[in-house]
Amino acid sequence: MSDIFKQDIETVVNADFIPWEKLNNKIIFITGATGLIGYTLVNSLVKANIEKDLNINLILLVRDRKKAENRFENVIDMDGRHIVFIENSVEGLVPRKLDSHQIDFIIHGASNTSSKGFVTNPVETIDTALIGTRNVLEIAKEHKVDGFIYLSSMEVYGYPEKGHKVTEDEIGDLTPLDVRNSYPISKVMCESMCVAFAKEYGVSTKIIRLTQTFGPGVNYTDNRIFAYFLRCMNERKDIVLKTKGETERSYLYTTDAVTAILTVLLKGVSGAAYNAANEATYCSIKQMAEEVAKDAGVKVVYDIQDEKSNGFPQTLFMDLDTSLLQNLGWRAYGGVLE
């Protein structure tokens, strides 16, 4: 664990707007635990457990137990007695098999996050979203959980107009005839399912719509744009843009994503959605590329390619309004790309 990551985890633990006392003696079921956000979340909860003596127990759903144990080796060393691994996929999860476990909170983050995968494996993308979310919501219903949060995406907004501030009461115009929309449309359906379970069964569901998240723990070969830029910086290679870089959006540091998730889980309104982004990071891909290139002493080179065949979203202007989240007391600590 790097010193930067350790400092980041301390930032989460010291976030005074999170009502940590609500997690005392609670059991939290987490899907997508080995992903970028999930990994930071688990580390943060374990650290809070130790420093605040919360007696939180974590149940982590993982596709490969051995790989997960290796990834969480440091966490197991710190507080392994409070962690249980369940090996399965969200699609293959049988809700009743968890009846032997008490569950108080659920954080559902399992999802396909590969843009190219949305195009090459759209059926699997939809199955993971719809079947998986239905399974996890059934668990929430049966266990009468104190809170359930679904990790959604800014992509549900489609393609807002440039200069428009995007609020939670709108949704995008997404055609099902574009195969890449297997991801955002399935996210919209999952959000609808969360609200349906809240209204029909009284499950306390909350939705958080995350912008693109970055930070320590990203796989070095990750294909997301910020990871590619940092790789070019590290290797002193020219940045090759395959689009004009006109897309504009905000970003979110991993620990800010974690504090946002915990804030909405513990303080949010059931059936409501919350945008999560660091509005101070709003910029175009071209602007970011030029800043990184300048710092690294390299050039930005353009090799324009067809967006759809590569799974790239169309040019978008995603300026998220985070007022609802900030009204819960949340604030971003980091995340300005430097």
Secondary structure, 3 states (H helix, E strand, C coil): CCHHHHHHHHHHHCCCCCCHHHHCCCEEEEECCCCHHHHHHHHHHHHHHHHHCCCCEEEEEECCHHHHHHHCHHHHHHHHHHEEEEECCCCCCCHHHHCCCCCCEEEECCCCCCHHHHHHCHHHHHHHHHHHHHHHHHHHHHHCCCEEEEEEEHHHHCCCCCCCEECCCCCCCCCCCCHHHHHHHHHHHHHHHHHHHHHHHCCCEEEEEECEEECCCCCCCCCCHHHHHHHHHHHCCCEEECCCCCCEEEEEEHHHHHHHHHHHHHHCCCCEEEEECEEEEEEEHHHHHHHHHHHHCCCEEECCCCCHHHCCCCCCEEEECCHHHHHCCCCCCCCCCC
